[in-house]
Each structure stands twice: as structure tokens, then as C-alpha cells.
Amino acid sequence: MKVTCPLCFHHCTLSEGQTGACRARGNRHGRIVPLNYGKLTALALDPIEKKPLQHFHPGSRVLSVGSFGCNLHCPFCQNASIAAAGEETYTQDCPPEQLVQKAMELREKGNIGLAYTYNEPLVGYEYVRDCAQQVHQAGLYNVLVTNGTIEEEPWRELLPLLDAVNIDLKGFTQSWYRRLGGDLETVKRSIILAASSCHVEVTTLIVPGENDSEDEMRALSAWLSSVSPDIPLHVSRFFPRHHMQDRPPTPVSTVYRLVNIAREQLRYVYTGNC
């Protein structure tokens, strides 16, 4: 029996035993199930600024958790060892109540909650949802770092549980997004919906020769300003990673030039990796 996954625009139609393009969801006994539920690959207490979030409880820390899988295939992925991998990569099982208890124990070290990050957390949607519910019950915050590639209905259902999100806006052309296996309009919709529900910041990684033109940054920052000129934008420097090691890092001068262009439209623009 074939079943279609409703979570993202890929809508993978899977036969029994098959796994989707994200490597984290599969057809098991006629149902789409999250194969990475409670299976962690990374767990660390990070500064909130590392997410990056500059305007959400600055100076605090957040317990950051990652699993495996991603529904894009960016050739420059910084965390490809887990994002581009499957079940073989996880190191520990951690049900939601155990993870939330760990977050509570770290409050004395400045922890304010949980951050779902490192791989693409939304491919493990059910785990994020279940943890987020318990996090709020414990009086802590939920932070999500995501590529924003999710369908509207599950995104709307999750947003009331989120306090802050950082969404990757990987560029501002559909051709670039197609090369990454994504869809620009889906990400734009996710940003718009999140901005009306919780604290939002946006990150754009500048890849030399791909999304580094002044015209593209003008278009991106103008659109983001139309959502809200107060949304912080992080303009981040590329370093050779994964399948994109054939070009040098983004020149620092390029990052600063694009930051200045973005500041024509947006009130808060930051450099990253410089």
C-alpha cells in the first residue's frame, strides 16, 4: 500500500518499507512515521546568539538538540554528516519527557529552553511538537532553526508552540532553490506566517557566484521589509563544505557590502561567520 507524506511540498509517495527523500520519514505498515523520533545525534548547551538569534533573550543559553535528515540537499551543508544521513548516525534515544527534564536541570546554567536545530528539525515534526508541548508546560521556551520547507497546515499547527524561529532564506531566486531541492515560495510563506505568531529572525548564507549579487540582496531585503522591517537578517559567510569545496570562502568585503544594501530596507542586519 502506497502512502503520501503530507509534511512538505515533496509529497513523497512511498511503498511499504520505503523512506522519503528526507531520510527521516517512511512508510511503515501503511502509515507515514518519523524514523528519527527521539533519536539524537547532537545535544549541547549553546549561547542563544549561536542559533543565530540576536533579539531573543540575548546573553542566555539554550539546550540545542539535533537528529538526522533534511528535506533539502544543499551542496554546501555544514552539518551533512547528520542532515544528509539516516538512522545509522544517531547516538542516543531520548523521549520528550527525558529531554525536557534535562532542559529543566540546566536552568541553573542559564538555559531558557530547547532549540531544535543542527539537522532540519521539521522532518521530525512529531518529536518537535511533542517536546514543545512539554517545554511550555515546564515554563520554558521553544526555539526552532529551520529551512522553512513545510506545508502550511502543519506549520500553522506548530507555530503556537514556538517562541522564536530562525528561518534560512537561502537566496531569492526560484532557480537557486530548485538546485537545492527546495521552493522559494514555500519558505516565504513560512516566514510570513511565523512573523505573525512568534519572534522571527532570518539567515542568508552568501555563496560566491550563486546568490551574492547586489540586485538579489536588494530584492530579498525589500521583500523581508514588506513583512516587517524589524525582522533581523543575518548575512552569513560561506566556507567550503560537503560537495561544494571547489570555491573559496565568501570575501568578507562581499558580506559587508551586502549587509549595507540590506540596511537600506531593514533596521537590524548582522554579519555571520566573519
C-alpha positions in Angstrom: 0.0 0.0 0.0 1.4 3.4 -1.1 1.1 6.4 1.3 1.9 10.0 0.6 3.7 12.1 3.2 1.9 15.4 3.7 4.6 17.3 5.6 6.4 19.2 2.8 6.0 20.1 -0.8 7.9 17.0 -2.0 4.9 14.8 -1.1 6.9 11.6 -1.3 4.6 8.7 -2.2 6.1 5.6 -0.6 5.6 1.9 -0.8 5.7 -0.2 2.3 9.2 -0.1 3.8 10.4 2.9 1.7 11.9 6.0 3.2 11.3 9.6 1.9 13.8 12.0 0.3 14.4 13.5 3.8 15.7 10.1 5.1 13.7 10.6 8.3 10.2 9.7 7.3 8.9 6.4 5.9 6.0 4.1 5.1 5.8 1.5 7.9 2.7 -0.7 8.0 0.8 1.6 5.8 1.5 4.8 7.8 4.0 7.6 7.4 6.1 7.6 10.5 9.0 9.7 11.8 12.0 7.3 11.7 14.1 9.8 13.8 11.6 10.2 16.7 13.7 10.6 19.8 16.9 9.6 18.1 19.5 12.2 18.8 22.8 12.9 17.0 23.7 16.1 18.9 23.0 17.7 22.2 24.7 20.9 23.5 24.1 23.9 25.7 24.7 26.8 23.3 24.6 30.6 23.5 21.3 31.8 22.1 23.3 34.0 19.7 24.7 30.9 18.0 21.3 29.9 16.6 21.6 32.8 15.5 19.1 34.9 17.5 20.2 38.4 18.4 16.9 39.8 19.7 15.6 36.9 21.7 16.8 36.8 25.3 20.4 37.9 24.5 23.0 36.5 26.8 21.1 33.4 27.6 21.7 29.8 26.7 19.5 27.2 25.2 19.8 23.4 25.1 20.2 22.5 21.4 19.1 19.2 20.1 19.6 17.6 16.7 18.6 14.3 15.0 19.1 13.2 11.4 17.6 14.0 8.0 16.7 17.0 5.9 14.3 17.7 3.0 16.8 19.8 1.0 20.1 18.7 -0.4 22.3 21.8 -0.2 25.8 21.1 -1.6 27.3 23.4 1.0 25.6 21.8 4.1 27.6 22.5 7.3 26.1 19.5 9.1 25.9 17.0 6.2 27.1 14.2 8.5 23.7 14.2 10.1 21.5 16.2 7.8 22.4 14.1 4.7 22.4 10.8 6.7 19.9 8.3 8.0 19.3 6.1 11.1 22.8 4.9 11.2 24.0 8.2 12.6 22.0 8.6 15.8 23.8 8.1 19.1 21.1 8.0 21.7 17.4 7.5 22.3 15.8 10.4 24.2 12.0 10.5 24.7 10.4 14.0 25.1 10.0 13.8 28.9 13.7 12.9 29.3 14.8 15.8 27.1 12.6 18.3 28.9 13.9 17.1 32.2 17.4 17.7 31.0 16.4 21.2 30.0 15.0 21.8 33.4 18.1 20.6 35.1 20.2 23.1 33.1 18.2 26.2 34.1 20.8 26.9 36.8 23.4 27.2 33.9 21.3 29.8 32.1 19.2 27.5 30.0 15.9 29.0 28.8 14.5 26.1 26.9 15.0 23.8 23.9 16.3 24.7 20.4 15.6 22.2 17.6 18.5 22.6 15.3 21.6 21.1 13.6 19.8 18.9 11.0 16.4 20.0 9.7 14.2 19.6 12.8 10.8 19.7 10.9 11.4 16.3 9.2 11.0 15.1 12.8 7.8 17.1 13.2 6.1 14.9 15.7 9.1 14.9 18.1 9.4 18.7 17.9 5.6 19.0 18.6 5.6 16.6 21.5 8.7 18.1 23.1 7.4 21.6 22.5 4.2 20.9 24.3 6.0 19.7 27.4 8.5 22.5 27.2 5.7 25.1 27.5 4.2 23.1 30.4 7.5 23.4 32.2 7.6 27.1 31.7 10.5 27.1 29.2 10.9 28.4 25.6 10.9 26.7 22.3 13.4 27.8 19.6 13.4 26.4 16.1 16.1 26.7 13.5 14.7 25.6 10.1 14.8 25.8 6.4 11.1 26.7 6.4 10.2 24.0 3.9 7.0 22.8 5.4 3.4 22.8 4.2 1.0 25.4 5.5 -1.3 23.2 7.7 1.4 21.5 9.8 3.2 24.8 10.1 0.1 26.6 11.4 -0.5 23.8 13.9 3.1 24.0 15.3 3.5 27.8 15.4 1.5 28.3 18.7 4.1 26.2 20.4 7.1 28.2 19.2 8.6 31.2 20.9 11.4 32.0 18.4 12.4 30.8 15.0 15.4 31.4 12.7 14.5 30.6 9.1 17.1 30.1 6.4 16.2 32.2 3.3 18.8 30.7 1.1 18.5 33.2 -1.7 15.8 35.0 -3.6 15.5 33.2 -6.9 13.5 30.1 -7.6 16.3 28.7 -9.8 18.7 28.6 -6.8 16.1 27.0 -4.7 15.5 24.3 -7.3 19.1 23.4 -7.3 18.9 22.9 -3.5 15.8 20.8 -3.9 13.5 23.5 -2.4 10.9 26.0 -3.2 11.2 29.8 -2.6 7.5 30.5 -2.2 7.1 27.8 0.5 9.9 29.5 2.6 8.4 32.9 2.0 5.0 31.7 3.3 6.7 30.2 6.3 8.3 33.5 7.2 5.1 35.4 6.8 3.1 33.0 9.0 5.8 32.9 11.6 6.2 36.7 11.8 2.5 36.9 12.8 2.9 34.3 15.6 6.3 34.5 17.3 9.8 36.1 17.2 11.5 35.6 13.8 15.0 36.1 12.6 16.3 35.2 9.1 19.6 33.9 7.9 21.0 34.0 4.3 24.3 32.3 3.6 26.1 34.1 0.8 27.6 31.6 -1.7 30.1 33.2 -4.2 28.8 33.2 -7.7 25.4 31.9 -6.7 23.4 34.3 -4.6 25.8 37.1 -4.0 24.6 39.8 -6.4 23.6 43.3 -5.1 20.3 43.1 -7.1 19.3 39.8 -5.3 20.1 41.2 -1.9 18.0 44.3 -2.7 15.1 42.2 -3.7 15.4 39.9 -0.7 15.7 42.7 1.8 12.9 44.7 0.2 10.6 41.7 0.4 11.6 40.9 4.0 11.0 44.6 4.9 7.5 44.3 3.5 6.8 41.6 6.0 8.4 43.7 8.8 11.4 46.0 8.7 12.1 44.9 12.2 12.9 41.3 11.3 16.7 40.8 12.0 18.6 39.5 9.0 21.9 37.5 9.4 24.1 37.7 6.3 26.4 34.8 6.7 29.8 34.0 5.1 30.1 30.7 3.1 33.0 28.3 3.8 33.8 25.3 1.6 31.8 22.3 2.9 30.3 18.9 1.8 30.0 18.8 -2.0 30.9 22.5 -2.5 34.6 22.6 -1.8 35.6 23.8 -5.2 35.5 27.5 -4.4 37.0 29.9 -1.8 35.1 31.3 1.2 32.9 34.4 0.6 35.1 37.5 0.7 34.5 39.4 3.9 34.1 42.6 1.7 31.2 41.0 -0.1 29.4 40.2 3.1 29.8 43.8 4.4 28.7 45.2 1.0 25.5 43.1 1.0 24.9 44.0 4.7 25.0 47.7 3.8 22.5 47.1 1.0 20.1 45.2 3.3 20.3 48.0 5.8 18.7 50.3 3.2 15.4 48.3 3.9 15.9 46.6 7.3 16.6 48.0 10.7 18.7 45.1 12.0 21.2 43.4 9.8 24.1 41.3 11.1 27.2 39.6 9.7 27.8 36.0 10.3 31.0 33.8 10.1 33.2 36.9 9.5 
